[in-house]
Amino acid sequence: MDTNEHVIEVTDLRRVYGGGFEAVRGISFHVDRGEIFALLGTNGAGKTSTVELLEGLARPDGGRIGVLGHDPYTERAAVRPRTGVMLQEGGFPSELTVAETARMWAGCVSGTRPVGEALALVGLAGRSGVRVKQLSGGERRRLDLALAVLGDPEVLFLDEPTTGLDAEGRRDTWDLVRALRDAGTTVLLTTHYLEEAENLADRLAILHEGRIAAAGTPAEVTGAQPSRITFELPAGYFVGDLPPLGELGVCGHETEGRVVRLRTRELQRAATGLLVWAERAGVRLHRLDVRSASLEEAFLGIAREASNSGDRAGQADETDEVEGVAA
């Protein structure tokens, strides 16, 4: 058993494709033993490129990777038997049955759990005699997961594990991933489902254009974004009739007809001040909704901020170029 607390260590990782496109631009993070770590990002953010490097499928163009204390590319023989991988598309022979596919894969990994146990874990025990080509998309994802955990891995890489699953299948997969984590497996996953990351991840990183835009626990990432209070103005009242928004700790607001949305980083102070005002004014605030920022709001806010920063940098570069020419 490896005693290194950081089961995965990534330092200044870079990946460049033909033509000079830099998909991963110097990212650093670590994953601790027995932790679920999620990589989030829009299409093209660098998630899959990063995971492929961690799995040892390609050599980095810069930086260092350690998985269980080894380089996953140059020391693949030391890493691969201790890891499980679930790719976005398994690509298994369509004519084999589920059980035949699992037995075939069992011959390629060490320390395997029984095939029947692996299939039961993902709810495919009753489909073991069905050919792969006859499985639904969701069932194929379950089979991919069964094969990923067949070797009882210390580290499990899951690339979009619940794509194609219905709500029940997604919840079942979450329960399985949590059970694996609780048994000591370290899990790194990518997902497009922000609810999935919010429910599963102990920590996460949000990638944007090959860089880490935010990282931390889900609570830390969402806590950096403003909370929101939404309500409908009482008849005869206007935003100007509310207490001074600055005194409530409100950092911004929007209106849509009679509906007001307040943004605040001091949720208790703002909500208390608003409710005290309503009580004293003798009015009811209909459609009142008070909530902290969700991971989705944080994700979209971070993406917007990163894009705006890029636009400003591009404008600055253009200005510098113009000034240089003028000079």
C-alpha positions as CSV (number, residue, x, y, z in Angstrom):
1,M,0.0,0.0,0.0
2,D,1.4,3.4,-1.0
3,T,1.6,5.7,2.0
4,N,1.8,8.9,0.1
5,E,-1.2,11.1,1.1
6,H,-1.3,12.7,-2.3
7,V,-2.3,9.7,-4.5
8,I,-2.4,12.0,-7.6
9,E,0.0,15.0,-7.9
10,V,0.0,17.3,-10.9
11,T,2.4,20.2,-11.3
12,D,2.4,22.7,-14.1
13,L,0.9,20.2,-16.5
14,R,0.8,21.0,-20.2
15,R,-0.5,19.3,-23.4
16,V,0.0,20.6,-26.9
17,Y,-1.6,19.2,-30.0
18,G,-0.5,19.5,-33.6
19,G,-0.5,23.0,-34.9
20,G,0.5,24.4,-31.5
21,F,-2.9,24.2,-29.8
22,E,-2.3,24.2,-26.1
23,A,-5.2,22.2,-24.6
24,V,-3.8,22.1,-21.0
25,R,-1.9,25.2,-20.0
26,G,0.1,24.7,-16.8
27,I,-2.3,23.3,-14.3
28,S,-1.5,22.0,-10.8
29,F,-3.6,20.1,-8.3
30,H,-3.5,17.0,-6.1
31,V,-6.0,14.3,-5.0
32,D,-5.7,12.7,-1.6
33,R,-6.3,9.0,-0.8
34,G,-9.9,8.1,-0.5
35,E,-11.1,11.3,-2.1
36,I,-13.6,12.0,-4.9
37,F,-12.1,14.8,-7.1
38,A,-14.1,16.2,-10.0
39,L,-12.8,18.0,-13.0
40,L,-15.4,20.4,-14.5
41,G,-15.3,22.6,-17.6
42,T,-17.1,23.4,-20.8
43,N,-16.4,21.5,-24.0
44,G,-12.7,22.1,-25.0
45,A,-11.7,23.1,-21.5
46,G,-9.1,20.4,-21.3
47,K,-10.8,17.8,-19.0
48,T,-10.4,14.7,-21.2
49,S,-6.9,15.8,-22.3
50,T,-5.9,16.0,-18.6
51,V,-7.4,12.7,-17.7
52,E,-5.7,10.9,-20.6
53,L,-2.3,12.2,-19.3
54,L,-3.1,11.0,-15.8
55,E,-4.0,7.6,-17.2
56,G,-0.6,7.4,-19.0
57,L,-2.1,7.3,-22.5
58,A,0.1,10.2,-23.7
59,R,3.3,11.9,-22.6
60,P,2.9,15.4,-21.2
61,D,4.4,18.3,-23.1
62,G,5.4,19.9,-19.9
63,G,5.1,19.6,-16.1
64,R,5.0,16.5,-13.9
65,I,2.4,13.8,-12.9
66,G,2.6,11.4,-10.1
67,V,0.0,8.6,-9.6
68,L,0.6,6.4,-6.6
69,G,4.1,7.8,-6.6
70,H,4.9,6.9,-10.2
71,D,5.0,8.6,-13.6
72,P,1.9,7.0,-15.3
73,Y,3.5,7.2,-18.7
74,T,7.1,6.1,-18.2
75,E,6.3,3.7,-15.3
76,R,3.0,2.5,-16.7
77,A,3.7,-1.1,-15.6
78,A,3.8,0.0,-12.0
79,V,0.6,2.1,-12.2
80,R,-1.8,0.3,-14.5
81,P,-2.5,-2.8,-12.4
82,R,-3.6,-0.5,-9.5
83,T,-5.9,1.8,-11.5
84,G,-9.3,1.4,-13.1
85,V,-10.4,3.4,-16.2
86,M,-13.8,4.2,-17.5
87,L,-13.5,6.0,-20.9
88,Q,-16.3,8.0,-22.5
89,E,-16.7,5.1,-25.0
90,G,-15.7,1.6,-24.1
91,G,-15.7,0.2,-27.7
92,F,-16.1,-3.5,-26.7
93,P,-17.0,-6.2,-29.3
94,S,-20.7,-6.0,-30.0
95,E,-21.2,-9.7,-30.6
96,L,-20.0,-10.8,-27.1
97,T,-22.4,-11.1,-24.2
98,V,-22.1,-9.0,-21.1
99,A,-20.6,-11.9,-19.2
100,E,-18.2,-12.8,-22.0
101,T,-17.0,-9.2,-22.2
102,A,-16.4,-9.1,-18.5
103,R,-14.5,-12.4,-18.5
104,M,-12.4,-11.2,-21.4
105,W,-11.5,-8.1,-19.5
106,A,-10.8,-10.0,-16.3
107,G,-8.0,-11.7,-18.2
108,C,-6.4,-8.3,-18.8
109,V,-6.3,-7.1,-15.2
110,S,-4.9,-8.3,-11.9
111,G,-6.5,-8.9,-8.6
112,T,-10.0,-9.1,-10.1
113,R,-13.2,-9.4,-8.1
114,P,-15.7,-12.1,-9.4
115,V,-17.3,-11.2,-12.7
116,G,-20.8,-11.7,-11.2
117,E,-20.0,-9.4,-8.3
118,A,-18.9,-6.6,-10.6
119,L,-22.0,-6.9,-12.8
120,A,-24.2,-6.9,-9.7
121,L,-22.6,-3.8,-8.5
122,V,-23.8,-1.9,-11.5
123,G,-27.2,-3.6,-11.9
124,L,-26.3,-5.8,-14.8
125,A,-26.5,-9.2,-13.2
126,G,-29.8,-9.9,-15.0
127,R,-28.4,-8.9,-18.3
128,S,-25.2,-11.1,-18.3
129,G,-26.4,-13.2,-21.3
130,V,-27.4,-10.3,-23.5
131,R,-25.1,-9.3,-26.4
132,V,-23.4,-5.9,-26.0
133,K,-25.0,-4.6,-29.2
134,Q,-28.4,-5.2,-27.7
135,L,-27.7,-3.1,-24.6
136,S,-29.2,0.4,-24.3
137,G,-26.8,3.4,-24.1
138,G,-27.2,3.6,-20.3
139,E,-26.6,-0.2,-19.9
140,R,-23.3,0.1,-21.9
141,R,-22.2,2.8,-19.5
142,R,-23.0,0.5,-16.7
143,L,-20.9,-2.2,-18.4
144,D,-18.0,0.3,-18.8
145,L,-18.2,1.0,-15.1
146,A,-18.3,-2.7,-14.2
147,L,-15.1,-3.3,-16.1
148,A,-13.4,-0.3,-14.6
149,V,-14.0,-1.6,-11.0
150,L,-13.3,-5.3,-12.0
151,G,-9.7,-5.1,-10.8
152,D,-10.7,-3.5,-7.4
153,P,-8.5,-0.5,-8.2
154,E,-6.8,1.8,-5.7
155,V,-7.4,4.7,-8.1
156,L,-10.4,5.0,-10.4
157,F,-10.7,7.4,-13.4
158,L,-14.2,8.1,-14.5
159,D,-14.7,10.1,-17.7
160,E,-18.3,11.3,-17.9
161,P,-19.5,8.2,-16.0
162,T,-23.3,8.8,-16.0
163,T,-23.8,10.1,-19.6
164,G,-26.8,8.3,-21.1
165,L,-28.1,7.1,-17.7
166,D,-31.6,7.9,-16.5
167,A,-32.2,9.6,-13.1
168,E,-32.4,6.3,-11.2
169,G,-29.3,4.9,-12.9
170,R,-27.4,8.1,-12.2
171,R,-28.3,8.0,-8.5
172,D,-27.3,4.3,-8.3
173,T,-23.9,5.2,-9.8
174,W,-23.4,7.9,-7.3
175,D,-24.1,5.5,-4.5
176,L,-21.6,3.0,-6.0
177,V,-18.9,5.7,-6.3
178,R,-19.5,6.8,-2.7
179,A,-19.2,3.2,-1.5
180,L,-15.9,2.8,-3.4
181,R,-14.6,6.0,-1.9
182,D,-15.7,4.9,1.6
183,A,-13.8,1.6,1.0
184,G,-10.6,3.5,0.3
185,T,-10.7,4.0,-3.5
186,T,-9.5,7.3,-4.8
187,V,-11.8,8.6,-7.6
188,L,-11.1,11.3,-10.2
189,L,-14.0,12.0,-12.5
190,T,-15.0,14.4,-15.2
191,T,-18.7,15.3,-15.6
192,H,-21.0,17.8,-17.4
193,Y,-23.6,17.4,-14.7
194,L,-22.9,20.1,-12.1
195,E,-25.4,18.5,-9.7
196,E,-23.3,15.3,-9.9
197,A,-20.2,17.1,-8.9
198,E,-22.0,19.0,-6.2
199,N,-23.3,15.7,-4.7
200,L,-20.3,13.5,-5.2
201,A,-17.1,15.5,-5.1
202,D,-15.1,16.1,-1.9
203,R,-13.1,18.7,-3.9
204,L,-13.2,19.9,-7.5
205,A,-11.5,22.1,-10.1
206,I,-13.1,24.1,-12.8
207,L,-11.1,24.2,-16.0
208,H,-11.5,27.0,-18.6
209,E,-9.5,27.1,-21.8
210,G,-6.9,24.8,-20.3
211,R,-6.4,26.5,-17.0
212,I,-7.9,26.1,-13.5
213,A,-10.3,28.9,-13.0
214,A,-11.4,27.8,-9.5
215,A,-10.7,24.9,-7.1
216,G,-11.7,23.8,-3.6
217,T,-14.6,22.0,-2.0
218,P,-18.0,22.6,-3.6
219,A,-18.9,24.9,-0.7
220,E,-15.7,26.9,-1.1
221,V,-16.3,27.3,-4.9
222,T,-19.9,28.3,-4.5
223,G,-19.2,30.5,-1.5
224,A,-17.1,32.7,-3.7
225,Q,-20.2,33.7,-5.7
226,P,-23.0,36.0,-4.5
227,S,-26.1,34.5,-2.9
228,R,-29.5,35.5,-4.3
229,I,-32.8,36.8,-2.9
230,T,-35.8,36.9,-5.3
231,F,-39.2,38.3,-4.5
232,E,-42.2,40.2,-6.0
233,L,-42.6,43.8,-5.0
234,P,-45.9,44.5,-3.2
235,A,-48.5,46.5,-5.2
236,G,-47.7,50.2,-5.1
237,Y,-44.1,49.7,-4.1
238,F,-40.9,50.2,-6.1
239,V,-37.3,49.3,-5.7
240,G,-36.6,52.8,-4.3
241,D,-39.0,52.1,-1.5
242,L,-36.8,49.4,-0.2
243,P,-34.1,50.1,2.5
244,P,-30.8,51.4,0.9
245,L,-29.5,48.3,-0.8
246,G,-25.9,49.0,0.2
247,E,-26.9,49.0,3.9
248,L,-28.4,45.6,3.4
249,G,-25.1,44.3,2.0
250,V,-26.5,44.0,-1.5
251,C,-23.8,44.1,-4.2
252,G,-26.2,44.1,-7.2
253,H,-29.8,43.8,-8.3
254,E,-32.0,43.2,-11.4
255,T,-35.7,43.7,-11.9
256,E,-38.1,42.0,-14.3
257,G,-41.5,43.5,-14.1
258,R,-42.5,43.3,-10.4
259,V,-39.8,40.7,-9.6
260,V,-36.6,41.8,-7.9
261,R,-33.4,39.8,-7.7
262,L,-30.8,40.9,-5.2
263,R,-27.3,39.6,-5.1
264,T,-25.4,39.6,-1.9
265,R,-22.3,38.1,-0.2
266,E,-23.9,38.7,3.2
267,L,-27.1,36.6,2.9
268,Q,-28.2,36.6,6.5
269,R,-27.8,40.4,6.8
270,A,-29.6,41.1,3.5
271,A,-32.5,38.7,4.2
272,T,-33.0,39.9,7.8
273,G,-33.0,43.5,6.7
274,L,-35.5,42.9,3.9
275,L,-37.9,40.9,6.2
276,V,-37.7,43.5,8.9
277,W,-38.6,46.2,6.4
278,A,-41.5,44.1,5.1
279,E,-42.8,43.5,8.6
280,R,-42.6,47.2,9.6
281,A,-44.3,48.1,6.3
282,G,-47.0,45.6,6.8
283,V,-46.6,43.9,3.4
284,R,-46.0,40.4,2.2
285,L,-43.2,39.5,-0.2
286,H,-44.7,37.0,-2.6
287,R,-42.6,34.5,-4.5
288,L,-39.8,35.0,-1.9
289,D,-36.8,32.8,-2.6
290,V,-33.6,33.0,-0.6
291,R,-30.7,30.8,-1.6
292,S,-26.9,30.5,-1.7
293,A,-25.2,30.3,-5.1
294,S,-25.4,26.9,-6.7
295,L,-22.5,25.2,-8.3
296,E,-24.1,25.9,-11.7
297,E,-24.2,29.6,-10.9
298,A,-20.6,29.5,-9.7
299,F,-19.6,27.7,-12.9
300,L,-21.3,30.1,-15.2
301,G,-20.0,33.1,-13.2
302,I,-16.4,31.8,-13.4
303,A,-16.7,31.1,-17.1
304,R,-18.0,34.6,-17.7
305,E,-15.3,36.2,-15.6
306,A,-12.6,34.2,-17.3
307,S,-14.0,35.1,-20.8
308,N,-14.2,38.8,-19.8
309,S,-10.6,38.7,-18.5
310,G,-9.5,37.1,-21.8
311,D,-11.3,39.8,-23.8
312,R,-9.7,42.5,-21.7
313,A,-6.3,40.9,-22.2
314,G,-6.8,40.7,-25.9
315,Q,-7.9,44.3,-26.1
316,A,-4.8,45.3,-24.1
317,D,-2.6,43.4,-26.5
318,E,-4.2,45.1,-29.4
319,T,-3.7,48.5,-27.8
320,D,0.0,47.7,-27.1
321,E,0.5,46.7,-30.7
322,V,-1.1,49.8,-31.9
323,E,0.9,52.0,-29.6
324,G,4.1,50.1,-30.6
325,V,3.3,50.8,-34.3
326,A,2.6,54.5,-33.5
327,A,5.8,54.8,-31.5
